[in-house]
Amino acid sequence: TIQPSRIDASSSPGYLLRLRSGRLVLVWNRLNPEGRTWPRAKPGQAAEVPASWHREELSIAFSEDDAESWTEPVVIARQRGGQLSYPYIFERRAGELWVIAGFAFKEGWREPIPLRLRIDEEEFLREARNTS
């Protein structure tokens, strides 16, 4: 049965991938920027409920139990006043993850910026455990 998750998300689609380790990884725009509240659009034609169009940060989380639980989200990219959205993640080699954004702009839709992040799965998770 498909049900809503407890993952807070903006209206931008995220990207979910099963890794060679068996874990799931999710990269997405959260509902609010870290430590701030993003204004919500009123319900109407575009959404049945108030929606967030927050696109300034991309976050990542991992699941080791088929999405029953997730690591705490970690912001991996931030562009205040700009946009980082429509992420894509791929695993070049076992544990070597690459994240790109379909839309990455410094301000609004002006000045495109390249976003290419390399993440070592095991190292990232080790550091995340040590800081939580």
C-alpha positions in Angstrom: 0.0 0.0 0.0 1.4 3.4 -0.9 1.2 5.9 1.9 2.6 9.4 2.6 6.0 9.3 4.2 7.3 11.3 7.1 9.9 12.9 4.9 9.4 16.7 4.7 9.8 17.8 1.2 9.1 20.8 -1.0 7.1 20.5 -4.2 10.3 19.7 -6.2 10.9 16.0 -7.0 13.7 14.3 -5.2 15.8 11.3 -6.4 15.8 7.9 -4.8 18.3 5.2 -5.6 19.2 1.7 -4.4 22.9 1.5 -3.9 25.1 -1.5 -4.5 25.5 -1.7 -0.7 21.7 -2.4 -0.5 21.0 1.0 1.1 18.6 3.5 -0.3 19.8 7.1 -0.8 17.5 10.1 -1.2 18.5 13.5 -2.4 15.8 16.2 -2.3 14.8 19.7 -1.4 13.3 19.8 2.1 10.2 21.6 3.1 12.2 24.4 4.8 15.8 25.6 4.6 17.9 24.5 7.5 17.0 26.7 10.5 14.4 28.8 8.6 10.8 28.6 7.6 9.9 29.0 3.9 6.6 30.7 2.9 3.9 28.4 1.7 1.8 29.0 -1.5 -1.9 28.9 -0.8 -3.9 25.9 -1.9 -5.3 26.3 -5.4 -4.7 25.2 -8.9 -1.2 24.0 -8.3 -1.7 22.2 -5.0 -4.4 20.9 -2.8 -2.5 21.9 0.4 -0.1 24.8 1.1 3.1 23.9 -0.7 6.7 25.0 -0.4 8.7 26.0 -3.4 12.0 25.9 -1.4 14.9 25.2 -3.8 17.9 26.8 -2.1 19.3 23.6 -0.5 19.7 19.9 -1.4 19.8 17.4 1.4 20.7 13.7 1.5 19.6 10.8 3.7 20.3 7.1 3.7 18.1 4.1 4.7 19.4 0.7 5.6 16.0 -0.9 6.2 14.1 -0.3 2.9 12.8 3.2 4.0 11.4 2.2 7.4 13.9 4.7 8.9 16.3 7.3 7.5 19.5 8.9 8.7 19.1 12.6 9.7 19.1 14.7 6.6 22.3 16.5 5.8 22.5 19.6 3.6 25.0 18.9 0.8 24.6 22.0 -1.3 23.2 25.5 -0.5 22.7 28.5 -2.8 20.9 31.3 -0.9 18.7 33.3 -3.2 19.3 30.8 -6.0 18.0 27.4 -7.0 19.3 23.9 -6.7 16.6 21.4 -7.8 15.7 18.3 -9.7 18.6 16.4 -8.3 20.1 13.3 -9.9 22.3 10.8 -8.2 24.3 7.9 -9.7 26.8 5.4 -8.3 29.8 5.4 -10.6 31.5 2.6 -8.6 30.4 0.8 -5.5 30.2 3.5 -2.8 31.2 6.4 -5.1 28.1 8.6 -5.5 27.8 11.6 -7.7 25.0 14.2 -7.3 24.1 16.8 -9.9 21.2 19.2 -10.1 18.9 19.6 -13.2 18.5 23.3 -12.2 21.3 25.1 -10.5 21.3 28.9 -10.5 23.0 31.6 -8.4 19.9 33.9 -8.3 16.4 33.0 -9.5 16.9 31.6 -13.0 19.9 33.8 -13.8 23.6 32.7 -13.9 23.6 28.9 -14.1 26.2 27.2 -12.0 27.6 23.7 -12.3 26.8 21.4 -9.4 28.7 18.2 -9.3 29.3 16.6 -5.9 31.2 13.4 -5.3 30.3 11.6 -2.1 32.0 8.5 -0.6 29.1 6.5 0.9 31.0 4.9 3.8 33.0 8.0 4.7 29.9 10.2 4.6 27.9 7.8 6.9 30.8 7.5 9.3 31.1 11.3 9.6 27.3 11.6 9.9 27.3 9.1 12.8 30.1 10.9 14.6 28.4 14.3 14.5 24.9 13.1 15.6 
